[in-house]
Amino acid sequence: MNKIYSLTILLIYLATTTIAQNNVSMTPGYAEDVFYSFSDGEVSSISNTDWDLAFQISGFAASIRINSIKGVELRMVPGLGQSDWANVDTTGMKSWKQVYNADSAWENGAFNAGLNSNDPFDLGWGVYNPTTHVVGGDSMFVLTLADQSVKKIRIDQLSGGVYGFTYANIDGSEEVNATLNKTDFENKFFGYYSFATDSIINREPDQANWDLVFTRYLADYAPGVKYPVAGVLTNPAVEVAELRSVDLSQMTLNDTTGADFSLNISTIGYDWKNFNMTLPIPAWELIDSLGYFVRAQNGETYLMYFTDFGGSGTGDISFETTNLTTSIELSETFASFNIFPNPTSGKFSISYELVNPEPVNIEVFDLSGRSLFQTSRNAAFGRQDIQIEQLLLPKGMYLVNVKTPRSQITERLIIN
């Protein structure tokens, strides 16, 4: 469950800066996909092994993806077209080209991997006819399912918004002609199909309602090497810029100027963590000073970084987000603001400079909204440095709120 700790919620509109500590769980073994929205927190979670094929609903790439994490494998049958349906056999199958979903774009599914990049109408599994507006299948594939059974499969066509596909045992027995209608998945990116139940599955939230999905996928781990990972993929409408070796506590909206924003869906990905085998008890560690600027679907920009990772034992992931779009409005009141040292053992200083002299109220809260310390200062010109003596607070995260009659700023304080 997502938990948002912000003074806007806890103290009834006292703060303008939104700092959120978020907790999601993919459950033990990373068994569930978790969809997350920067506006609404966790949107939904669902098993990531209930489907085998995913068919693109919105857009024009007609992407068809496979559930590699479940164990589905796809190979192109060399030298055979769809008219050779009866001639498919598995002799030499392990030497055939295995194709994968791309981890950079949802539009590049495993069935699209064989496309001719010089032909704008070639979609890999078939070719688009600009006169009839039908994608006609022209390729033959062999699927290995999670139970290690092998099926031959062809995507027959995409016509009138309906995918048609045929699969059977290699000897032609148990042939199934299946369809998936885009109209059954309005406002979704993909519609899903299960071989076990010969049924379509509607498992995604509406495309406008989520920004991130915490999931497992095959990543390009090294050149020519695919490896299953647990990580974060983004909605196609979301842009992300990675920040490495930076002081995340100092990032503002101004720092997004010139940042390398990308629509690559795995910009956040999986490499914000590392399994350290050199520890006495090997464990997951988070990469230090690594964060992300995220332009979400609500039009606002967030700073995001991870604060905890439980591994496959729990599937728990914690991360902090700050709404930079909201925070930058405070620049009209505060020319500068800083808390140091932070983290601290208890004693720290607050430094600020106001654009115009105004009386200031300073208050420290815990994450339940309980006030732990309060002091006031008269209006003054220039930089102000306020020493806060030992507060004898337990280790943890707190919120420091500095308020004037016109505005306020809130920053996190870490006691260690």
Secondary structure in CASP SS format (residue, H / E / C, confidence):
PFRMAT SS
TARGET T0000
AUTHOR 0000-0000-0000
METHOD secondary structure of the structure
MODEL  1
M C 1.00
N C 1.00
K C 1.00
I C 1.00
Y C 1.00
S C 1.00
L H 1.00
T H 1.00
I H 1.00
L H 1.00
L C 1.00
I C 1.00
Y C 1.00
L C 1.00
A C 1.00
T C 1.00
T C 1.00
T C 1.00
I E 1.00
A E 1.00
Q E 1.00
N E 1.00
N E 1.00
V E 1.00
S E 1.00
M C 1.00
T C 1.00
P H 1.00
G H 1.00
Y H 1.00
A C 1.00
E E 1.00
D E 1.00
V E 1.00
F E 1.00
Y E 1.00
S E 1.00
F C 1.00
S C 1.00
D C 1.00
G E 1.00
E E 1.00
V E 1.00
S E 1.00
S E 1.00
I E 1.00
S E 1.00
N C 1.00
T C 1.00
D C 1.00
W C 1.00
D C 1.00
L E 1.00
A E 1.00
F E 1.00
Q E 1.00
I C 1.00
S C 1.00
G C 1.00
F C 1.00
A C 1.00
A C 1.00
S C 1.00
I E 1.00
R E 1.00
I E 1.00
N C 1.00
S H 1.00
I H 1.00
K H 1.00
G C 1.00
V C 1.00
E E 1.00
L E 1.00
R E 1.00
M E 1.00
V C 1.00
P C 1.00
G C 1.00
L C 1.00
G C 1.00
Q H 1.00
S H 1.00
D H 1.00
W H 1.00
A H 1.00
N H 1.00
V C 1.00
D C 1.00
T C 1.00
T C 1.00
G C 1.00
M H 1.00
K H 1.00
S H 1.00
W C 1.00
K C 1.00
Q E 1.00
V E 1.00
Y C 1.00
N C 1.00
A C 1.00
D C 1.00
S C 1.00
A C 1.00
W C 1.00
E C 1.00
N C 1.00
G C 1.00
A H 1.00
F H 1.00
N H 1.00
A C 1.00
G C 1.00
L C 1.00
N C 1.00
S C 1.00
N C 1.00
D C 1.00
P C 1.00
F C 1.00
D E 1.00
L C 1.00
G C 1.00
W C 1.00
G E 1.00
V E 1.00
Y E 1.00
N E 1.00
P C 1.00
T C 1.00
T C 1.00
H C 1.00
V E 1.00
V E 1.00
G E 1.00
G E 1.00
D C 1.00
S C 1.00
M C 1.00
F E 1.00
V E 1.00
L E 1.00
T E 1.00
L C 1.00
A C 1.00
D C 1.00
Q C 1.00
S C 1.00
V E 1.00
K E 1.00
K E 1.00
I E 1.00
R E 1.00
I E 1.00
D E 1.00
Q E 1.00
L E 1.00
S E 1.00
G C 1.00
G C 1.00
V E 1.00
Y E 1.00
G E 1.00
F E 1.00
T E 1.00
Y E 1.00
A E 1.00
N E 1.00
I C 1.00
D C 1.00
G C 1.00
S C 1.00
E C 1.00
E C 1.00
V E 1.00
N E 1.00
A E 1.00
T E 1.00
L E 1.00
N E 1.00
K H 1.00
T H 1.00
D H 1.00
F H 1.00
E C 1.00
N C 1.00
K C 1.00
F C 1.00
F E 1.00
G E 1.00
Y E 1.00
Y E 1.00
S E 1.00
F C 1.00
A C 1.00
T C 1.00
D C 1.00
S E 1.00
I E 1.00
I E 1.00
N C 1.00
R C 1.00
E C 1.00
P C 1.00
D C 1.00
Q H 1.00
A H 1.00
N H 1.00
W C 1.00
D C 1.00
L E 1.00
V E 1.00
F E 1.00
T E 1.00
R E 1.00
Y E 1.00
L E 1.00
A E 1.00
D E 1.00
Y E 1.00
A E 1.00
P C 1.00
G C 1.00
V E 1.00
K E 1.00
Y E 1.00
P E 1.00
V E 1.00
A E 1.00
G E 1.00
V E 1.00
L E 1.00
T E 1.00
N C 1.00
P C 1.00
A C 1.00
V C 1.00
E E 1.00
V E 1.00
A E 1.00
E E 1.00
L E 1.00
R E 1.00
S C 1.00
V C 1.00
D C 1.00
L H 1.00
S H 1.00
Q H 1.00
M C 1.00
T C 1.00
L H 1.00
N H 1.00
D H 1.00
T H 1.00
T C 1.00
G C 1.00
A C 1.00
D C 1.00
F C 1.00
S E 1.00
L C 1.00
N C 1.00
I C 1.00
S C 1.00
T C 1.00
I C 1.00
G E 1.00
Y C 1.00
D C 1.00
W C 1.00
K E 1.00
N E 1.00
F E 1.00
N E 1.00
M C 1.00
T C 1.00
L C 1.00
P C 1.00
I C 1.00
P C 1.00
A E 1.00
W E 1.00
E E 1.00
L E 1.00
I C 1.00
D C 1.00
S C 1.00
L E 1.00
G E 1.00
Y E 1.00
F E 1.00
V E 1.00
R E 1.00
A C 1.00
Q C 1.00
N C 1.00
G C 1.00
E C 1.00
T E 1.00
Y E 1.00
L E 1.00
M E 1.00
Y E 1.00
F E 1.00
T E 1.00
D E 1.00
F E 1.00
G C 1.00
G C 1.00
S C 1.00
G C 1.00
T C 1.00
G C 1.00
D E 1.00
I E 1.00
S E 1.00
F E 1.00
E E 1.00
T E 1.00
T E 1.00
N E 1.00
L H 1.00
T H 1.00
T H 1.00
S H 1.00
I H 1.00
E H 1.00
L H 1.00
S H 1.00
E H 1.00
T C 1.00
F E 1.00
A E 1.00
S E 1.00
F E 1.00
N E 1.00
I E 1.00
F E 1.00
P C 1.00
N C 1.00
P C 1.00
T E 1.00
S C 1.00
G C 1.00
K C 1.00
F E 1.00
S E 1.00
I E 1.00
S E 1.00
Y E 1.00
E E 1.00
L E 1.00
V C 1.00
N C 1.00
P C 1.00
E C 1.00
P C 1.00
V E 1.00
N E 1.00
I E 1.00
E E 1.00
V E 1.00
F E 1.00
D C 1.00
L C 1.00
S C 1.00
G C 1.00
R C 1.00
S E 1.00
L E 1.00
F E 1.00
Q E 1.00
T E 1.00
S E 1.00
R E 1.00
N C 1.00
A C 1.00
A C 1.00
F C 1.00
G C 1.00
R E 1.00
Q E 1.00
D E 1.00
I E 1.00
Q E 1.00
I E 1.00
E C 1.00
Q C 1.00
L C 1.00
L C 1.00
L C 1.00
P C 1.00
K C 1.00
G E 1.00
M E 1.00
Y E 1.00
L E 1.00
V E 1.00
N E 1.00
V E 1.00
K E 1.00
T C 1.00
P C 1.00
R C 1.00
S C 1.00
Q E 1.00
I E 1.00
T E 1.00
E E 1.00
R E 1.00
L E 1.00
I E 1.00
I E 1.00
N C 1.00
END
